[in-house]
């Protein structure tokens, strides 16, 4: 599309991923794998599909692990390493001298079917300073919601799925919810917006910068994305996201690894070995199941000799006992029964 050939993309990959522990004990949050691919690759693919010609990854915590991954990308890309945490807008603000045209910002820890080219079209047609991707949820009380209008600075119209942003509200009570549309973590931004970000300070897009833009009366637009959206910030979202990707594999724009999809939606990698019971689960490359796995994810090269129920098992680990609602980190051996625990 017109102008997309000059656009740069920025992927924010600086989060520590504390809610994903112990899976993030040995890797940055964007390097957690979803169907065998680091989650950061999903937003990268959306940027490549939109015709962007350069991507900059901002990172801090364990950022050195991202370098080799980014070198494998088919698009010109580099890492900008923070010396101290700068927040979402602060991390992008470090690049302000390079971002002299409309640019795209995405979160490196979400899996979504973003049509970025369509968002760019909406951004240009609306004349907005910022355009935000939205996602529709059934229960908005755990999220930051967005109110839309057909006009800039207009009245909220709850029926809209795109329009000008007129109000933000974090984690509303049920009676306060004027919308069920939430921030999906991808933005189209004009470069002068970054002039509002204080230099050298930790600063946040959703809590600080965007409310400031709105308060100034600058036009902000938003459009709801279709297909799939998961913020894999919680370990059990990893199970939901991968099951949803497998279920939508024929319609969604994501590559599927080699393997078998069972009638109940489970996925077993072509390089996995299964002689036991698998139900509503994801068994990744090199893993083996001789026991039973239900509503779980077994990551690369791990073994389940016992029973895993509603659990996430990291890489190169072994479970010989029964675990329920547990998160097991990498290179961990479990020989006792566990429930509702996280083991590094």
N, C-alpha and C positions, 0 to 999 in steps of 0.2 A: 504494500500500500504506500501511498505518497508519504514521503518523509521517514518511513520506518528504517530506511537504509542508514540513517545517521544516528539513530537512537542507541543510547547505551542502557544497559541494565545493571542494577545493583542488587545483589542478593545478600541479605543480612544473615550472618551465620555466627553471631557472637554470643548466643545464649549458652548458659552453663548446663541447662537441662537438668536441674535439681530434681524435678518431679519424675524424671525418667531413671533416676538412680535405682539400682547399680549399673544399668545398661550404659550410662554415660560416664562411668568411672574411668574407662580406658579410651573413650572417643568423644569428640564433640557431638552435640545433639544432631546437627545436620548429617552426620556420618552414620547414624543409626539406619539399618537397612530395612527397606520395605520391598517385599518380593525380590530380595537379593540385590537391590540397588540402593545406594545412599539416598536418603530422602531429598537432599539438596538437588539431585539430578532431575527431580520431577518439575521443579520451577525452572531450572535451566532449560529443559526441553520446551516448556511453554514459551520462553524468551526466544529460543532458536526458531521455533515454529512461526513466531511473529515477525521474523526478519531482522531482529536486532543483530548488530555486528560486533559488539563487545560487551563483556560482562566483568564487573568488578565484584569480588566477594569480600565483604567486611567481616572480620572475625577477631576473636580474642582468645577465649578459653580453648586450649589444646588445638589452636588454629594450624599448627604445623602439619597436622594430619590431613588437612584439606589440600595442601599443595600438590601432592601426587595425584589426587583425584581430579583436580582442576586441570592438570597437565594433559589428562586423557580426553578432555572435551574437544569437540570439533569446532568450537568457536574461540576467537581470540579472548583470553581471559587472564586475570591475575588476582592475587590476594592482597588486600590491604589490612595489615595486622595492627590492631590497637595495642597501645602500651598499657592502657587502663580502660575499664568499661566506660563507654560513652553513651549508652542508651541507643535506641533505634535511630532517632533523628540525629543524635550526636555523631554516631558512627558514619552516617551518610554525609553529614556536614563536613567531615574531614576531607571529603572529595569535592567540595564546592568549586574549586578552581578548575576541575575537569568537567563538571556537569554544566556546560554552557548552552545546552539545548534541552528540549523536553526529554525526560528520562523515565525509566521504569524501575520501581523498587519492589522486591518481593521477599517474603520470609523464607528462609532456608529450612524451615522445619514444618512445612505443610505440604500435603498432597492434594492437588486440586486440578480440575479440568479448566484452567484459565484460557479463554480466548483473548489473548492480549491485544491482537490486532483489532478486534471489535471494541475493546475498551479504549484503545487509542483513537479510533474513529469517533466514539461517543465524546471523548475528551475534547477533541478538536471542534466538533460540531457545537458543543455546549459553551465553548469559550472559557472553560474552567481553569483555575489555577492548580487544582488537584482533582483527580478522579480516582475513586475508590471502588474496588471490587467488593461486592456484598454476597452474603450467603444467607439463605432463609432457614430458620430453625423453628422447631415446634415450641420449645421452652426457651425464651430469651433471657431468663432471670440470671443465668450464669455468665452472660456476655455483655459486651458494650453494644447497645443498639443504636440505630441510625434512623432519623426521621427525614422523609423526603417530601419535596414539593415540586410542582411543575414549573414554578418560577423561583429565581434566586431570592432569598429572604421572604418567601411566601409562607402560606399556612401548610402544616403537615397534612398529607393525604396518605392514610395508612394503606390504601389499596395499590399504591405504586410499587413497581419493582425496579424502577430507575427514575432518576430525577435529581434535582438540586438538593444538597444536604442543608437542612435548616436546624438540626438539633442532634446532639449526642447525649447518651445517658448510660452510665456504667452500671451493670448488674441491677436492673430495675426490679422492684417488687411487682408481683403480678398485676396489681391495680395501676401501676405506673407505666406499664409497657405500652407505648404508643406504636410499636413496630415489632416485627419478629425478624428483622433484617440486621445482620451483624457484620462487622468488619472482617473481611476474609484475608487481610494481610498482603494485598497487592495494590500498588498505587501508580498512577501516571502523574508526574509532577513537573511543573514549570520551574526553571532554575532560580528565579527571583524569590520563590518561597523559601529557599534555603538561607536567604539573608536574614530570616527571622530566627534562625537557630544560633544561640550564643556560642561564640568560639571557645573551645576548651572546656565546655561544661557538659555534664551528662544531661541528655535531653531526649524526650520521648515523643514519637509521632502522635499516638492516639490520646495521650493524657495532656500534652502540652502544645505541640506545634499545631495540630489540626483545630483544637478549640481556639487558638489564637487567630488562625486564618479565618475561621468562621466569625469570630468577634469583630474582625476588621471589615466584614461584609464582602470579602473576596469570594467569587463563585467557586463552590466545590460541588462536583457532580459525583454520582455513584450509579452503578449498574449491577444487578444481581447476576451471578454466574450460574450456569447450569451444569448438571452432571454429577460431580463428586467434590467434596471438600472435607478434609480432615486435618486438624492441627494435632500432630502426633506428640503433643507435649506430655501425655500421660501414657504409661506403658500399655494399658489395656486398650487405648485407642489404636495401638499397633495391630491388634487383632481385628478390630472393626474395620480399619482402613484396608487391610489386606483381603479380608473376606469380601468387602465391597468392590475392590478392584477385580478380584476373580469373578464376582457375579456380573460385573459390567464389562468384561473383557472384550465383548464383541462391539460395544458401542463407544467405549471410552478411548481417548487417544494416548494410551499407555502401552509400552511393550510388555508382553508376557514372557517370563522365562520358560524354558522347556520343562515340561512336567505334565502330570495328570490331574484333571479336575474331577473329583468324585461327585456323585449325584447330590450329596448334601452341601456342595459348595466348597469342600475341603480342597486344598492344593498340595500335591506331593511333587517335589522337585524330581527331575529325571535322574539326578545323581544321588537321591536319598534312597534309603533301604528301609522298607516297612514289612515286617512280618506280624506285627501286632494290630491293635485296633486304633483307627483314626476317625474322629467325628468332629465336624465343624472346626477344623484346625488347619494350620499352615505348617508344612514340613519343608524346610529350606535345604539348600544344596549340601550334600555330604552328611546330612543328619540321618539317624537311624531310630526306628521305633520297634522295640520288641515287646513292650508292655502296652499301655493304653494312653491315648492322648485325646482329650475332649475340650473343645472351646479354648484352644491354646495355640501358641506359636513356638515352634522349635527352630531356633536359628542354626546357622551353618555349623556343621561338624559336631553337633551335640547328640547325645544318646539318651533315650528314655527306656530304661529297663523296668521301671515301676509304672506309676500312674500319674499323669498330669491333668488336672482339671482347672479350667479357667486361669491359666498361668502363662507366663512368658519366660522362656528359657534362652539365655544368651548363648554366645558362640563357644564352641569347644568345652561344653559342660556335660555332666552326666547326672541323671536322676535314677537312683536305684530304689527309691521309696515312693510314698504317695504325697503329692503336693496339691494344695487347693488354694486358689487365689494368691499365688506367690509370684514374685519376680526374682529370677535367678540370674546373676551376672555371668560374665565370661569366665571360662576356665575354673568352674566351681563344681565340686562333686557333692551330691546330696544323698545321704544314706539313712536319714531319719525322716519320719513323717512331719510335714510342715503345713501350716495353714495361716493365711494372711501375713506372710513374712516376705522380707526382701533380703536376699543373701548375696553378698559380693563374691 
